[in-house]
Amino acid sequence: MVAQSFIQDLLDRVDIVDVITRHLPLKKKGANFTACCPFHDEKTPSFSVSQSKQFYHCFGCGKHGNAIDFLREYSGLSFVEAVEAMAADAGLSLPPQEAGKIAELYGNQSDAVLPSVNWHAYMETAAKYYRAQLKQSPKAIAYLQKRGIVGRTAKQFGIGYAPDGWQNLATVFADYHSDSLRHPLAEVGLVIAQDGKKIYDRFRDRIMFPILNHKRKIVGFGGRVLDNSEPKYLNSPETSLFIKSRELYNLSSANLAARKAGRILVVEGYLDVVMLTQYGIEYAVATLGTATTSLHIQKLLRYTDEVVFCFDGDKAGFKAAWRALETSLSQIRDGKNIKFLFLPDGEDPDSYIRQYGRSEFENLLEQATPLSLFLCNELSRQINMGTDEGRAQLIQRAGPLLSQINAPVFAFMVKQRLAELARIDQSQLAGFLKSDQKKNISSRPSRVTRPLSVTPCRRLIQILLHNSVYVKRLDRELLDMGGSKSEEMRLLIALADFLNKWSTAKNTFTKEAAILHFDQTPYRALLRSIVQDTFIMEADWDIEAEFLGGLAKLREIQRKLRMTELHAKPLNLLTPQEKQELQRLAVS
């Protein structure tokens, strides 16, 4: 059998609700989620999924089990195939020799054994070390006291301190100086290990905030400087444990408070969450150095019917709010509310609640702007609504956004408000929107059936499988991420190599040919999971825009990796060329 330790590690990393939602439209009901059972014919939902216990059960046919069992039953996979597919989706990569064993042993699963590494143990050890260092650092303690954080709160959030120095973690990890091809501490983002170069700690002289997943296991860290140096915040990189587009800081604790309060508050910083919690607002979460993704919103709306985004009242805050609005449009459902709260200029949740207290902050929450109102206000802002031309421009700007909404009642209410602003009736508005969509179908924003939080590598793989011509436009230098290549990045490179060879031989490419080729490689499960994804290529899907968007995201990832690498060096050790490069990257 597949090693039980590996299976348990895998189940710890995934959320059964996420796994099943890919295949069934789950609805929240009390503490659980329900749907019509996929294993027998029924009209009244009797299929229940428990997020806290991580299992499903059908009260009609009796089917039950964990996430692996669901994949086996639903997709018709063998046990090992289900484990392999779920491992690929969770970011776990299998050594080639083990993947080969599994491929050979589908008919005899009893001998298939997968190696397992307890990555969470590394994170727990590091967190314990950081907490101990905090107690020994008067400087770090003084900083937390200056920020108003009391000892009880610091303990509640597991806050620690990474001392200054290059190899402090060597004192607690016996394998710190490992010469393994895949350094274990680099795999979880605790150190930076580059080929032929010195290994050193990623976090130095920073207040450390552990990031927990839905099972309250540490998957990453956020580190904040104690002064005004840059970067102010440094987060763990993407690893097999930590995928930023899926995780939210404090969600594992806030979800219970959110059920009681009837809302979740989304803020921008760790300290905002910590201080709000200290003052009794325990339903606050924060994104992890990224913009809000559709997967974030899906998760939040499972726990509550109301999500409030809180931003600073400056230009940057409104820009971030608009991005969150655009992401929310495809995820909002009738009966769910998404609102936006803008604090007074110069204030953030941390400073505001310390100055005015919980009651005043919650009064502000009650005045948060509903998504529909924010949408209409922003669309009409900077437009002269007193002219026919301005009102026509309003309709033109609203069309692509309205097409993303899948909530009929909500869409009706927004259109009603827009019709009032444009001084026309709703039937006329509907006619204009329909006509505009036909004229601009090629330039309309992409509509996809999977979350837009899909990684750029995964999207580019999907595009290459759909149209191999795009391989000629891939910049190989852009794919060079050094030692930080993810499993998806390695598959993208391998797929590009395969397609280039295929086109050189003047063969006609088919998706099936790629699947057959990679069935004999370690990428088998990952490619099949991408092929079997719920993503569907639609007739009006803007493949060109998605391709360019994927490349742009990869450039941004590459830029941030290089900046992190340069920032890690003392300033006096940077060469003139590196200093110039750092300046260029900072403004690009």
N, C-alpha and C positions, 0 to 999 in steps of 0.2 A: 504493500500500500504506500501511497505518497506519505512522506513523513508527517506524523500528526502535528509536530511542532511547526512545520511549514504551513499546514492548513490553518492552524490556530492563528499564526502570524498574519496570514492572508485575510482571514475573517475579521481580525482586529483592524485591518486597514480599510475595509470597505464598509459601507452602510447599506444594509439590505434594501432600504427604501430607495436609494439611488439605483441599485441594480434592477429592482423590479420596475421602477418608474420608466426605465428605458423601453419596457415592453407593455406595461399596463398603465392606464390613467388612474392612479391612486387618488382617493379623496380622504381628507382628514375627517375622522369621526372619533371624538373623545381623545384618548391618549394614543389611539392606533390609526391605521389607514385601511381603507376598504376598496374593493373593486369586485366586479363580477368575476367569478372564478374562470381562469383560462383552461382549466382541466375538465370542466363539464359544462353543459348548457344550462344557463340560468338567467333569469330576468331580474331577480332581487339579489344584490351583492351579499355574498356570504364568505368571501375571501378576505381575511384579515391579516395585516402585517404589523407586527410589534417592533417599533424602532428601539425601545429600551431593552427588549429581550433578543432582538435580532433574529426573529424567525417568523414564518408565515404559517397560517392554518386556514383550511377551508372547512366551515361547519356543515357544508353540503356533502362533499365527497370524501372529506377526511384527509386530503393531501396536506402535508406539513413538512417543514424542514428549514434549513438555513439558506443563505444566498447561493451556495454551490448546488444544493439540492434543487433549487428553483431553476437554475440554468440547465441542469440535467433534464428535468421534467419538461420544461418549456421549449428548449432548443433541440432536444433529442441528442445531447452530447453524452459521451462516456464520462465517467468520473474524472479521469485524468484530463480529458479535453476541457471539461468545465473548469477544473483547477487552473489549467494552462491559460485559458481565455481570460479568466478573472485576474490571474496574476499579471498578465500583460496590461490589462486595463488599469490595474492598481499601481503600475510602474515597477513591478518586480521582474527582473530579467533572469533567465535561466542560463547557466553555462552551456555552451554548445554540446558538450558530451552528454549532459543530462537531458537536454532537449532531444538529442538523438535517441537516447534510451527510451524516452517516453513515446516517441514516434514508432519505435519498434515493438513496444509492449502494449499497444492498444488492445490486443487480443488476450494479453496475459498481464493484468495490472498488478499482480501480487508482488512483482519484483521491482516495480518502479519506485525509486527513492530520490527525493529532491533534497539538496542541502539547504539548511535553514540557518540564517543569522538573525539573532535577536537585536535588530537595529534599535528598538525602543529602549533596550537596556543601556545602550551607549548614551542615548539622550537623557535618561534618568540619572546616569552617573554624572554627566556634565552638569545637569540642573542642580544636583546635590552639591557639587563642587562650587558652582556659582553662588549658591545660597550661603555656603560656609565662608566664602570670600567676602560676601557682603558684611557679615558680622565682624570681620577683621579689618574693614576699611572705613576709617572715620570720614574720609572724603566722600565715599558713596552714601554713607548714612546721612551725612550733612546735606547732601543733594536731595535725598528723598524727603528729609524733614523740611527743607526749603520749599519743596513742591507740595507740602501739606500731607504727605502720605504717612500714616501711622503704622506702627509695627504689625498690628493685627491685619491690616489690609495687605501689607507686603507679604505676610505669611500666607494669606488667602490666595494670592495670585502667584505665589512661588517666586517672587522677584529675587534676583541675585545680582552678582557683580562679576564681570570678567576683568581681572586685573591687567594692568599694563604689562607688556612683555610678549615675547614671540612664541614661546613654547610652554606656557603654563600647564596646559592639559597633559603634558608628558608626565606630570607627577601623579596622575590618576589613571592613565591608560597605558598598560604594558605594551600594547601594539602601536604606540604613537609613531615610532620610527620604522614601521612596517615598510618593506620594499615591495609589497604586493602590487601587482599591476593595477588593482582597484583598491586603493587605500580605504580601510573600513571607516575611518573618521571623515574622510573626504566624501564617502558615499552618503553620509548623513549631514554633510555641510558644516561640520565642526572645525575642520582644518582646510587649508588650501594646499594641495599637493600637486605640483606640476612636474612633468618628466624632467629629470636631471637637475631639479632645483630643490632648494631647501623647503622642508615642510614647516608650516607655521600656523598658529591659531587664527581663525577667521575673525573672532571677536576679541578686542583688546580695549581695556579702559572704557567699558560701557556698562550701563545698567541693563540687566538681562531680563526679558519677559518670556517665559515659556509659552509656547503655542500648543494647545491641546486639540485633539480631534474629537469626534462624537463619542468615543469611548474613554475620553479623558486620559489618553496617552499622549505624551509629548512627541510632536512631529517636527518641530522647528523652534527657532528663537528669534526674537526681535531685540536688537541692541541699540540703546540710545546713549549718545555722548553726554558727558557731564558739563560741557561748555558749549560754545557756539561754533565748534569746528564742523566740517562737512566730511562725509554725509551725516546729517543729524541722526537718521535712523538707518540701520543696516539689518536686513532680514536674512534668514537662512535662504540659500538658493533652492531652486526646484530640485527635489530629490525623490526617491521612491516612496518616502514617507510624506513628503510635503509638496502639495500642489496648490499654489496660491489661489488659483481660480475656484477651488473647491472649499477652502477653509476660511473661517471667520474667527477673529480673536474673541474669546470668551463665550462663543455660542454654546459650548457644552454646559456652561453654568447658567447662561442667560435664558435658555429655552424654557426652564421651569418657571422662572419669574415672568417670562413673556406670556405664558398661558394664563397666569393669574392677572397680570396687568392688561391683557388684551392687546398688547402692542410690543414691537421690538424697535429699538432705537439704533440706527446705524451712524456711527461717528467715524472720524478719520484717524485718530491716534490711540495708542495703547494707554497713555496717561489720561486721556479723556474717559476711557472705559473705567480705569481704576478709580478715578476720582468720583465719577458718577455713582459707581457701586458703593464707595465709601459713604456717600451721602444718601444712600438708600434707593437709588435708581439702578436696580440690579438687572435690568433687561437691555443693557447696552452692549453692542458688539462693534468691532471695527474691521475694515478690510485690511489686508496685509501688504501694503505698499503697491497695490494695483487698483485699477478702477473696478467698480462693482460689475460683476459678471451676471449673466442670466442664470447661471447655476447657483450663485449666491442668493438671488431673489427667489428661485424655486425653493431653496432650503428654508429661507426665512418665512415664506408664505405657508409652509407646512406647519409651523409652530404657532402662527397667529394670523388673524385676519387683517392686521394693520401694521404696516412698516413705515417708520418715519426716518427719512434721511436728514441728518443735521449737518449743515455746512456753515462756514464763515460767510458773512454777508458781503464779501469783496468780490471782485471780478473773477478770481480763481474759484471761489466757492460756487458762483452761479454756473461757471463752465463745468465744474465737476457735477453739479446737480443736473445739468442738462444731459450729460453723458449717462447718468444714472436713470434719467427719465427715458431716454432712447432705449436703454437696455430693458427697462421695465415694461415697455408697451406690449411686447410679445408674450410676457409672462403673467400680466394681470388678468384676473378672472372676475366675473360678476360676484359680488359679495366680499371681495377683497379690496382693501384700501391702501394706497401708497401715497404718502404725504411728504412735504418738504418744509424743513424749518431752517430759516436763515437767522443766525445770531447777529447782534449789533456789530458794526465794523470794529475790528480790533479785539473781539472776544472769541474764545473757543469754549467748548463745553466745560473744560477743566477750570478756566479762569472765571467763567460765568457762575457756575454753581458754587465755587468757593466764595465769591463776592455776594451773591444774592440768595443762595440756599436752595434746597430742594423744592419748596413750595412754589417759588417764583419760576424756577426752571420748568416745572410741570405745567404751570400756567401758560408758558410759551408753547409747550407741546400741544396744548389744547387749541392753540391758534395756528397750528401748522397748515400750510397751504396744500389742498388736495391736488393730486397729479393733474386732473382735468383742468383745474383753474390755472395751475402753473404752466401747463402746455399752451393754453389759449393766451395767457398773458405774455409769455415769451414769444409766441408766434406773431402777436400783434405789436410787440414792442419794436420801436424803430421803424414802424410802418405808419404812414399817414393814413389812418383809418377814415379820415374825412373825405377821401377821394375814391372814385371808382377804381382807379389803378391800384391804390393801396389795398382795397378789399379783394381785388382779383389776385394780388400777390399773396394775401393771406391764404386763400384757397389753394393756390399753387404750392405754397410751402407746407400746407397741412396734409396734402394728398399722400405722399410717401409714408408719413408717420401713421396716418389713420389705417393704411393698408396692413400694418403690422399687428393691429389690435384683434385679438381673438375672443373678446368678451362682448357679446351682442348688445346687452343693455348699456354697458359702459360706453361702447362706441356710439350708440344712439344718443346718449346724453352729451357726449363731446361734440358730435355733429350738430346737435340742436344749439349748443352754445356758439359754435362757429357760424352757423347760419344766422344767428342773431347779430353777431359782430359784423358779418358781411351784408346784413340787411336783405337777405333773401330767404325763401322758405326751404325746408329740408329737402323737398323733392328736387328743387333746382340744384341745391348743393350736391345731392347724390348724382345727378346727371353730369354736372361739371367734373366731379371727381372721377366718374367712370370714363368720361371722354378723355380726361387728362391722363389717366392710367394707360389707355390704349395708345395715345400718342407718344408716351414716354416709357413704354414698357421695357425698352432696352437699357434705359438709364435709371430705372427704378431701383432702390436699395434691395439687396438680396433678401428673399424670404426663405428661410431654411426650417426644416422640421426638427432639428436637433438644437441643443443649447448653443448660443453664439460664443460660449466660453471655450469652444474646441481650440486646442493648441494650434499655432501656426504650422507646425510640422505635420500634424494630422490633417489639417485642411489641404496642405500642398500635396500630401500623399493621395488624398481623395481626388484632387484635380488631375494629377498625373494618371491615375487609374481611369479617369473619365476621358481625358484627352492628353495623350502622350506627347503631343507637339510642344507642350509647355516645358518639357525637359530641356529644350534648347535655350530657354531663357533663364534657367537656374544659374545663379552665380555661385560657383564652387567655393570661392573665397568666403562667401556669406555663410556657407555651411560648416566652415571651420571654426568650431567653438573650443578647440583645444581639448583638454581632459574633461570638459563639462558636458560632453555630448550625451544627450538622453537616448533612451532606447528608440524613441520615435525619430530622433535626428539620425541615428545610425541606419534605421530602416529607410529613411528618405534618401540618404546618400547611396545606399545599396540599390534602391529602386531606380535612382537616376542612372547609376552605372549600368544596370540591367537594360534600361530603356535605350541608352546610348548604343550599347552593343547590339541590341535588337534592331534598331533603325539602321545601323551600319550594315547589318546583314540583309537589309531591305525586306524584312519580314513584316507582315501586317500584325500590329499589336492588338491583343485582346486582354481584357482583365483576367480572363481564365488562365491565360498563359503565365501571367505574373503570379497568380495564386499557385499554379502547379510548380513554378520555379522555386518559390519561397517555401513551399511545403517541405523542401529538403534542407531548410536552413533554420537557425535559431529564431528567425523572425516569423515563423509560421503562425503562432497564436496571435501575435500583435496584428499582422496583416489581416487575418481572418476576422478579428474583432472590429477592424476598421471597415472591412467590406460588409460585415453584418450589421454595421451601425444603423441606427434609425434615420440617419441623414438620407434625404432623397433629392436627387437632382431634378429640379423643376424646369419647365420650359422657359420661364422668365428669370431663371437664376443667373445673376451677373457673375459669370465665371472669371471674367477679366478683372473686375474689381476685387473679387476674393483672392485671386492670385497675387495681385499687386499689394493687397492688404497683408497677405501672409508674408511676403518678402519684407514689407515695411516693419512688421513685428519682429522678424528675425534680425533685421538691422538694429532695432532698438535693444533686443536682448544682447546682441554682440557688443553694442556700445556700452551697455551697463556692465557687462562682464569685464571689458577692458578697463573701464573707469575704476571698478572695484579692485582690479589687479594693481593699477597705478596708485590708487589711494592707500593700498596696503603698504606701500614702500614709504620710508621716511623721506620727507621733502628734500633733505640734503643729499640723498642718494639717487635722486632722479637725474637723468641726463638732460641736457638742454632740449634734445629731440622729444624726450618723454614729457617734459613740461609743456612743450608746444602742443603735443598730442592731447594732453589732459585738458588744456584750455580749449582746443578745438572740439573735443568730445563733450565738454561741459556746455557749450553753446549750440551744439548741433541738435 
